[in-house]
Amino acid sequence: MHRFVIAIILRFLNLTRRILAMNVLSSAFATRSHDAPHKTPEPPMSRAPAMSGQAPLLNRLKLRHLRLILELEATNNLHRAAERMNLSQPSISKLLQEVEHALHVPLFERSSQGVFPTAFGALAARHARLMLNDLTRLQRDMDSMRTGTYGTVRIGSIVAALPELVSPVLAHIADTTPGLNVSLSVDTSDALLLALEAGRIDFMIGRTLGIHRPMTLSCTELAQEPLCVVAGQKNTIEDNGNLTLKDIAQERWILQTAPSPMRHAIEAAFTLAYLPFPPHPVEASSMFATIDLLQHSKMLAVIPCSVSRNYEDKGILRRLSVPIPSLLGSYSAITAQERPLTPASSFIYDLILSEAIKKSDRLVQTCS
């Protein structure tokens, strides 16, 4: 239980750090505004020891200011934001003036088409979203501590990690830790990274994609993701064990939507084989939709071998002998360094790492 208390204390510190970050932003641009010509200087900050630079913003910035920033970013309309916050439009305008004065920068540009975030507004919205998400997490952890449960963990995962890692761990937790609440989001790595950045999930199983992001990621490599070509039972292609990509290039294909890592890998496989990309593919973002389409058609698809195995065993899919180069690389367990995992999240995170180590020989093998 003491680990849970530590996690709650860290949540408070995390919120304070976010507010201090916004205060640094406001102080920097307040100084710039003092130096600009024809500007009335801001009144000096109150004199307080140690945290005199931070106290004014901590005192003036309210939760409804943060919500206002997010509502205006979402609606670009003062009237709609007022309705969603159950306030009058004059009250909304006053709130906006208050938060812009507190931060010393214009957050939104007003025009006849609506209100649109400036660069400062976009930055403030990002911090506001993180702070409100942290508050939700804080309330959730407090409730869990008060009711005696372990807590709630929100996990994001790519499809390939489900059969071998995530599903066995969650099944084990359901049997052994009934007080632990788990929310699982299954999506592509690019979508999961956005969810992790926004604080909607605690950690994810996927790829960093090598893209610079505004947050610092911590990654632990778990397993490879070999791909294979599959068909449903209605497909009549004869496979003598020596099929090549060229033999099936003109078939109808179901492909994952761009710009997902798997789509890039499939495009690269055709390029490396000096083949044109399949004409008129059916694009599906859901792996389960892909498998359903395969069952009802003669089309082909490329899916992770870890997913294919389960459906092959049930007689739903048939794997073709076409070699697909391993271009995806490894997937990892990914966390945001600025948000420490709660004890409950760490518990599941460690179980997934242990499962990956236990199955490492099987997971990293190539399709055969």
Summary of the structure (lengths in Angstrom):
residues: 368
radius of gyration: 25.6
end to end distance: 47.1
largest distance: 82.4
contacts: 1123
relative contact order: 0.13
helix: 51%
strand: 16%
